[in-house]
Amino acid sequence: MDTADFDELAGRLEGVSRAVLHIAAALEIKGIIDGPQLSQAWRSALPLPGFDVAGRTLQELALALDDARSQRQALGA
């Protein structure tokens, strides 16, 4: 893979991650899912050997979902 291939892959993964966060936030706002419980599940995901980046990504997604919740609460939404 060359740099352009890596950039393409990184961009696609970022897009999917953002889509998951938007969906999770929308479902949380509607009361369909428990956002804090989802964040905790992502944080508690067992690390898989050789998938350290995946574990860090789940931690980052949990933090982003929690941050979005905090911002909504601060705005009174």
Buried (B, 14 or more C-beta within 10 A) or exposed (E): EEEEEEEEEEEEEEEEBEEBBEEBBEBBBEEEBEBEEBBEEBBEBEEEEEEEEEBEBBBEBBEBBBEBBEEBEEEEE
